[in-house]
Amino acid sequence: MLLIISTILITLALVFYSLGVWTERIAHYLKPWHVVTFWIGFTFDVGGTTLMHFIAEDPFNLLNPHTLTGQIALWLMLAHAIWASIVVKKDNKELRLKFHRYSLFVWLVWLVPYFGGMIMGMSS
C-alpha cells in the first residue's frame, strides 16, 4: 500500500511541478500561481519520498545514485520554490522575466530520480 501511495504522490509532484515549470517558461513571466504549483509539486515529492524511505532497504545511503540524485533534486526544488516566492514578493519585472532560465534546469535534474526510480521499480 505504501508503494502505491508514494507512487501516486511522486506522480502528482511530476504533474504539478511540470505544469508550473512549463507554463512559466511559455509565458516567460513568473506569476503567483506558478509559485503555488512549485510548492504543491515540492510537497507531493517530499510526501512520496518520505513514504519511499519506509520501503527502501537502505534509505539514507548517499552512495546510491538514486538516493543522491533524489536528494539533490529535492534541495534544488526547495531552493527554486523559495526563490520563486521571493521574486514574486519583490515584484521585480526583470527578475520575473529571467526566472524561467533556472526552472528548466531544476525540472530536468528532478526527472533523473523520477525516471530512475521508475526504471528501478520496473526491474525489480
N, C-alpha and C positions, 0 to 999 in steps of 0.2 A: 504493500500500500504506500509506503514512503517513496518508493521509486516512482510510482505513478504521479503522486502529488508533486514531488520535486521536478519531474519531467514537465508537468503542466506549468509549474511556476517558472522554470527556466525558459520555456517556450513563450510564456506571456512576457517575460523580460525581453526576449527577442522581438516580439511584436511591438511592444511599446517603445523600446529603445530605437528600433529601426524606423518606426513611424516618426519619432522626434527628430532623429538624425536626418532622414531623407527629406522630410517636409521643410525642415530648417535649411537644408542645403539647396533645395529647389528654390525656396523663397529668397535665399541669400540675405536673410534678415532674421535674427533671433527674436522670437515672440514669447510672451509669458507661457502660453500653452505648450510650447516646445520644452520649456524648462520642466513643466509638470510631467510630461511624458518621460523625460530623462530620469526624474526622481521615481516615477512609478516603475520604470524598467529596472532601475537600480534596486529598488525594494523587492521586486519579484526575484531578481537574481540573488540577492542576499538570502531570501527565504528558501529558494531552491537549492542554493549552495549549502546552506545550513543543514537541510534535510539530507543532502548527498553525503555530508560528513558523517552522519549517523550510519549510513550504509557502507561507506568505504572502510577497507581493512586498515589502511594507514593514512588517515585524512590530513595529517599535518606534515607529510613528507614533501618538503620543497624540492627534493631531488627528483621527484616525479614530474615529468614535463607538464602533465595535465594540471596538477596542483599549482605548479609555478605559474603557468600561463593564466590560469583561473584567478590567482591572487593578483597578478599584475593587471589583468582586465578589470577586476573589481575596484582596485585602487584608482585606476585611470577613470573608470565610470564615476566614482565618487568625486574625484578632482574635477571632472567635466561638469557634473551637476552643480557642484559648488561654484565653479567659475561662471557657468551659465546664469546662476542665481544672482551673482554679483554684477554681471554685465547688465542684466535686465534691471536690477535695482538702481544701478548708476544711471541708466537710461542714456548711455553714450552711443550715439548713432554709429560712429566709426568702429567702436568695438563690436557692436551688433553685426555690422556688415562683414567683419573679418572673422567672426567666431566660427563659421562653418568649416573653415580650413582644418581646425583641430578635431571637429566632430567625426569626420570620416575616418581619421586615423584611429581614434578610440574605438569606433564601431568595428573596424577591421581587426584590431587587436582582440576585441571581445569575441569575434567569430572563431578565432583559433580554438579556445577551450570549448566553445559551444559545439562546433563540429567534431573536435577531438573527442569530447565526451560521448557524442552520438556514435562515432565510429567504435570507441571502446565498448560502449554498451551493446552494439550490434554484434561485435566479435566475441563477446563472452557468453 
